[in-house]
Structures are given as C-alpha cells and as structure tokens.
Amino acid sequence: QNQVYDVQVCNGKVYVQVQSLLSLTPIKLPFIQHLGKLTLTNVPLSSSETTLCYWAAKILCMPDPEEKVRTTREVQEWWNSGKITEIGQAEAPACPRRKENLTVLEPGRIKRGKGGTLVSQYNIFLNAKGTVLALLLDISWELYILQSSGVVINLATLQLDFYGSDSAWGTARHYRLLEKRLTELGSFFGALPVHNGLWQSATDTSHDLLARLAIVHMVHEARGLDVHPQTLARFAAQGDETSVNVLEVIYKDEITHVAAGLRWFTYICGKERKDCLSTFHELVRLHFKGYLKPPFNTEGRKTAGMTEEWYLPLVKPSQ
C-alpha cells in the first residue's frame, strides 16, 4: 500500500513527516533511543483541545502570523481560566508554516537598514524585528512540545510554572504592537525578505534544553538588549515617539525573557549538579558560530541577572 507523507523544505533540508521511524538501512533499537530528534515520532499525538501541546502543534502549522498571535492570546485565556487543564503531548512540524508569498533568504543577505530614506530604514528595521518576534513565537511553542515529549535530554519534567511563563504570550503581544506600527507606517510584516537564522539555532539545539536556553534566550535574546539603546536613539532623533514607546515596551519584556531563560538554565544545572557558568560557556562555544560582539548593554543584562562573568569570557581575545 502506498503511503503519502507531508514533505517540507527548510533551511536547505528536506523533512518528511512520518508516524514511525524510517531508515534505508537496518539500525538496532538501542541506538534509536539516543537519537533525540527522531524519538519525537514515537510520541503519542494529543487529540484533545484541552491540552496545551495540541494548540502548540496547531499554531506551529499556521502560516499566517496574525492567526498565530490571535490563537496564542486565546490559548492564554483558556490556560488562565482553566479551560486547558493538561500539558499533553504532540508532534512538532520540522519547520513552522510560512505564508507562500514570504521571501526567505540566508541571514547574511538581509539588508540592515542603514541606508536609503528614513521610511525605508524604519521599514527594514521593523520588518527585521518582526521576523525575530515571529520566530520566537514559534520557538516558544515548539519548546513546550519538546519538553513535554521528553525529547530534550536534560530533564524529564519541569515544574508546571515552565508552561505558565510569559514567553509565548509576551512574544505574541510584542508582534502585535510591531505589526500595528508597521501598518501605520504604510508597511507590513513580510513586505521585505526575511531569514530563518534564529529557527536554525533552535533546530540545532532541539535535542538539548540547556543548549536551547543558552543559545536562543541567553545569546540571541540578550543580543536584542544590546542593540536597544542605539536603536532607540535613532528613532528618538527623528522625533518618532510612537515607535520609541513600542520599542520600550518590547525592551522591558525582553529583559524578563532573558531573565527567565537564565533562571531555568541555572535551575536545570542545579538539578544536574553542573556548574552554571562553565556549562554555559561550553554550550555557546559548541553551538554558536564566532564570538559574542560588544558593545554590551551592561545595565540591561544585569537587570536580567546576566552579569559580566556570563558573557565577557566569550568575547574575542585582544590581539
């Protein structure tokens, strides 16, 4: 009997969604249990709308960011009201759905918004910020699925507070604020090419919760804190108070996201009796290309609990 599988192309790789493990050559069962990403196919799917992971998988398969945001807000209300009562389990897609008319380029080919007219600079920067927020929303939902299914190798189960944290809800709010501002400026998310660099980092660390927290939340999101002062000054110099206010709201919440990533990272290290700093440095050197680049927003990072001993050892040594 012929079988039909869902096929996706993401970051130059072809993914085939199947309900069981496939291989062109025989492999022994003991080997399978160590393949973190592949074990996801053995996880029973949750068909109940009262589980968080059911909605996580559903949101990841939505191509429209607005629909993702709207559904995320609804799920938050259901979670807070008790309509959703269980975490559940589900299978994450190999790559989140995107609109068909969205142009995806390699990260290095994306314009950075330093030239052209003021409007074009705004458009480039705000679209880039929207790309990051859209990806972070997907990453937040995918992380719920990975953690609940036991694919991550660090800890079988986290405290329930992990799922009630503000990561997905807050990111959805940020995206809506930014999309509204883009519309006011005569643009929209997707008007310019986007990249999947952040999702690639998420994919590379999907087997290891500590690595995911380190790279996505404590490196990439912390970098967002670093660029904030300069970005804010650029918009303020043009008298754009509306954009400044939007960016300030996002910045304050991003501090709490970095703080949450660091808090869970130290919590898991404590459970596994690992030294937090040395483990973080090791994971960044293993999974992040290159060095961390100054200037750093020392005050913002400190507010999030990330003092200099976390990141200065990862800067390129002086010649």
C-alpha positions, 0 to 999 in steps of 0.5 A: 500500500502506498503511503503519502507523507507531508514533505517540507523544505527548510533551511536547505533540508528536506523533512518528511513527516512520518508516524514511525521511524524510517531508515534505508538501512537496518539500525538496532533499537538501542541506538534509536533511543539516543537519537533525540530528534527522531524519538519525537515520532514515537510520541503519542499525538494529543487529540484533545483541545484541552491540552496545551501541546495540541494548540502548540502543534496547531499554531506551529502549522499556521502560516499566517502570523496574525492567526498565530498571535490571535490563537496564542492570546486565546490559548492564554485565556483558556490556560488562565481560566482553566479551560486547558487543564493538561500539558499533553503531548504532540508532534512538532512540524520540522519547520513552522508554516510560512505564508507562500508569498514570504521571501526567505533568504540566508541571514547574511543577505538581509539588508540592515537598514542603514541606508536609503530614506528614513521610511525605508530604514524604519521599514527594514528595521521593523520588518527585521524585528518582526521576523525575530518576534515571529520566530520566537513565537514559534520557538516558544511553542515548539519548546513546550512540545519538546519538553513535554515529549521528553525529547530534550535530554536534560530533564524529564519534567519541569515544574508546571510554572515552565508552561505558565511563563510569559514567553509565548504570550509576551512574544505574541503581544510584542508582534502585535504592537510591531505589526500595528506600527508597521501598518501605520507606517504604510508597511507590513510584516513580510513586505521585505525578505526575511531569514530563518537564522534564529529557527536554525539555532533552535533546530540545532539545539532541539535535542538539548534544553540547556543548549536551547536556553543558552543559545536562543534566550541567553545569546540571541535574546540578550543580543536584542538588549544590546542593540536597544539603546542605539536603536532607540536613539535613532528613532528618538532623533527623528522625533518618532515617539510612537515607535520609541514607546513600542520599542520600550515596551518590547525592551522591558519584556525582553529583559524578563525573557532573558531573565527567565531563560537564565533562571531555568538554565541555572535551575536545570544545572542545579538539578544536574549538579553542573556548574552554571557558568562553565556549562554555559560557556561550553554550550555557546562555544559548541553551538554558536558560530564566532564570538559574542560582539560588544558593545554590551548593554551592561545595565540591561543584562544585569537587570536580567541577572546576566552579569559580566562573568556570563558573557565577557569570557566569550568575547574575542581575545585582544590581539 
